[in-house]
């Protein structure tokens, strides 16, 4: 488990972290011994609440807490999307082919991760963690057809791609607010790269289902959905920190490769503007 | 005999990370009264350094500031770029058009990363690394995909572990822009090897849904099997 790494990271910025968790090392040991006894499902809550108790809600810096609440808002949304997709009735219309069956397995894996992220963040934030909405507008206020309607499997994959790419961009945009935060930053980065793995997998699934798209983002909005433009705004850039990437140092890196090789962040406001269409405020 | 047994038990006790830390803390508490303590610690460090073999040749990653972290990333990108340049130049037997096209894409992504770091670092950049790919059979798909998977997962864990070492939000964002592309590569390569292994338990812990982080020493120890140039590390955790 990464908990030891996380604690070590925190210790770099907060030498007293172990004291915060417990003034007595024996209590720390007890936690791990208890962890062996309780069911696996209870561990994320235990881990999160350990963070929470260590820092207390008054000592978790407000700016850090705001980032985590924002992340949790998105994770609730993603988790609900995949939970809906996997429902026997009213879920995504997976084709009854070998591809469709494999796709459904993948969505199950992704769904599990998003639920884990929700539980992890809830534990870190504590009692006042934001809650999931009772319902979401899966058509994004009519921007897309209903992704869960019969025959709309292609729409479902397109929306899933947009959500995952948004997730990657959202976490990336929050990272600067967590600079110097040790373990919390590392945990956020560890979620960020999982979202990128998901995004690549969904894109690859779309390709396997006959839609021409790569696992990486080429140019701007490559989703084939014009209404997803805001999700990809700025992804097309080919200059990084004033360094032009096209043909850099005489290499054959073209504009497509230059845009693909760097994913871009979204600001909090850009993300909120995207997700408010789904009924999130 | 009894003393030996006690000592062994004490050593076992010390091997727990929490105790180890506490021991260090107690040491600092005892020694930490002002300048005398600092001098003592400094002396300890100096002694350690003298015991290190003298640095001869190779490149040095100096983690005293963000340039050290960027050079660390530059070293990894050099390794990845060299690998994919070879894959694209001598594709494995019966490679499909789709796989070759994507390997060429990945090749250019890694070249872009490598050259970006070189230019961003300017005079502070380390030199070029000499790679050792003698263990890889570039004619064999299994060998190439297995190595690609190892490199991409290693890269993701390296960037994830290095983020907290960065002090500049600009560099942190740049590292973030690159690590998600590495994660996309990792997921794709994993799918080629085994469907639905894009984020399996080898890389993502199923309880919290978190990807792996590795610290620079762990990463460089793994990478060392593919690099001839000696990579020295100084001032890590400074």
Contacts between the chains, C-beta under 8 A, distances in Angstrom:
chain1	res1	chain2	res2	distance
A	1	B	205	6.1
A	1	B	207	7.1
A	1	B	208	7.9
A	2	B	205	6.1
A	2	B	208	7.4
A	2	B	210	5.6
A	2	B	212	7.1
A	2	B	213	6.6
A	4	B	17	6.5
A	5	B	161	7.7
A	5	B	213	5.6
A	5	B	215	7.8
A	9	B	164	5.1
A	9	B	213	7.9
A	11	B	21	7.5
A	12	B	164	6.9
A	12	B	237	7.1
A	13	B	164	7.9
A	18	B	18	6.6
A	18	B	21	6.2
A	18	B	22	7.4
A	25	B	18	4.8
A	25	B	19	6.3
A	25	B	22	5.4
A	28	B	18	5.2
A	29	B	16	7.6
A	29	B	18	6.8
A	40	B	207	6.3
A	43	B	207	5.1
A	43	B	208	8.0
A	44	B	207	5.6
A	44	B	208	5.4
A	47	B	207	7.8
A	47	B	208	6.6
A	102	B	195	5.7
A	102	B	196	6.5
A	105	B	196	5.4
A	106	B	196	5.3
A	106	B	198	7.4
A	109	B	196	6.4
A	109	B	198	7.8
A	109	B	199	6.7
A	109	B	200	7.9
A	110	B	199	7.9
A	112	B	206	7.0
A	112	B	209	7.4
A	113	B	199	6.7
A	113	B	204	6.7
A	113	B	209	4.0
A	114	B	209	7.3
A	115	B	209	7.8
A	116	B	206	7.1
A	116	B	207	6.5
A	116	B	208	5.5
A	116	B	209	3.2
A	117	B	208	7.7
A	117	B	209	4.8
A	119	B	208	7.8
A	120	B	208	4.6
A	120	B	209	6.6
A	120	B	210	7.3
A	168	B	180	5.1
A	171	B	176	7.9
A	172	B	173	7.0
A	172	B	176	4.5
A	172	B	177	6.8
A	172	B	180	6.7
A	175	B	163	7.1
A	175	B	169	7.8
A	175	B	172	5.4
A	175	B	173	6.3
A	175	B	176	5.0
A	176	B	169	3.6
A	176	B	172	5.9
A	176	B	173	5.8
A	179	B	166	6.9
A	179	B	167	7.1
A	179	B	168	7.7
A	179	B	169	5.0
A	179	B	172	5.4
A	180	B	167	7.2
A	181	B	164	7.7
A	182	B	164	5.4
A	183	B	164	7.7
A	185	B	163	5.7
A	185	B	164	5.1
A	186	B	160	6.7
A	186	B	161	7.2
A	186	B	163	6.4
A	186	B	164	5.2
A	186	B	213	5.5
A	187	B	210	6.3
A	189	B	159	7.5
A	189	B	160	4.6
A	189	B	163	4.7
A	189	B	176	7.4
A	189	B	179	7.2
A	189	B	211	7.9
A	189	B	213	7.2
A	190	B	160	5.6
A	190	B	210	3.8
A	190	B	211	4.5
A	190	B	212	7.3
A	190	B	213	6.0
A	191	B	209	6.9
A	191	B	210	6.3
A	191	B	211	7.5
A	192	B	176	6.8
A	192	B	179	7.3
A	192	B	180	6.5
A	192	B	211	8.0
A	193	B	156	5.0
A	193	B	159	7.7
A	193	B	160	5.9
A	193	B	179	5.8
A	193	B	180	6.4
A	193	B	182	7.8
A	193	B	183	4.2
A	193	B	211	4.3
A	194	B	183	7.7
A	194	B	199	5.8
A	194	B	204	5.6
A	194	B	209	6.0
A	194	B	210	6.9
A	194	B	211	4.9
A	195	B	180	7.8
A	196	B	179	7.6
A	196	B	180	3.8
A	196	B	181	7.6
A	196	B	183	3.6
A	196	B	184	5.5
A	196	B	187	7.4
A	197	B	183	5.0
A	197	B	184	7.5
A	197	B	186	6.5
A	197	B	187	4.1
A	197	B	198	5.2
A	197	B	199	4.3
A	197	B	203	7.9
A	197	B	204	7.5
A	197	B	211	7.4
A	198	B	187	7.8
A	198	B	198	7.5
A	198	B	199	6.8
A	199	B	180	7.9
A	199	B	184	6.7
A	200	B	183	7.0
A	200	B	184	3.9
A	200	B	185	7.8
A	200	B	186	7.9
A	200	B	187	3.8
A	200	B	188	5.6
A	200	B	198	6.8
A	201	B	187	5.2
A	201	B	191	6.8
A	201	B	198	4.2
A	201	B	199	7.4
A	204	B	187	7.3
A	204	B	188	6.1
A	204	B	191	5.6
A	204	B	198	7.9
A	214	B	102	7.2
A	214	B	105	6.9
A	215	B	102	7.6
A	215	B	184	4.9
A	215	B	185	7.6
A	215	B	187	6.5
A	215	B	188	4.3
A	216	B	105	7.0
A	216	B	109	7.3
A	216	B	181	6.1
A	216	B	184	4.9
A	216	B	185	7.7
A	240	B	116	5.9
A	240	B	174	6.6
A	240	B	177	7.1
A	241	B	116	8.0
A	241	B	120	6.1
A	241	B	170	6.9
A	241	B	174	6.3
A	243	B	116	5.9
A	243	B	119	5.1
A	243	B	120	6.3
A	245	B	112	5.2
A	245	B	115	7.8
A	245	B	116	6.4
A	248	B	112	6.5
A	248	B	115	4.3
A	248	B	116	6.8
A	248	B	119	6.9
A	249	B	115	4.7
A	249	B	118	7.0
A	249	B	119	7.0
A	251	B	108	7.8
A	251	B	111	5.3
A	251	B	112	7.7
A	251	B	115	6.0
A	252	B	108	7.0
A	253	B	108	5.1
A	253	B	111	5.9
A	253	B	112	4.8
A	253	B	115	7.5
A	254	B	108	7.4
A	257	B	105	6.5
A	257	B	108	3.8
A	257	B	109	6.3
A	257	B	112	6.2
A	258	B	112	6.0
A	260	B	105	6.6
A	260	B	109	6.0
A	260	B	181	7.1
A	261	B	108	7.0
A	261	B	109	3.9
A	261	B	110	7.9
A	261	B	112	4.0
A	261	B	113	6.2
A	261	B	178	7.6
A	261	B	181	5.8
A	262	B	112	7.6
A	262	B	177	4.3
A	262	B	178	6.5
A	262	B	181	6.7
A	263	B	176	7.8
A	263	B	177	5.3
A	263	B	180	4.4
A	263	B	181	5.7
A	263	B	184	8.0
A	264	B	177	6.5
A	265	B	173	6.1
A	265	B	176	6.9
A	265	B	177	7.3
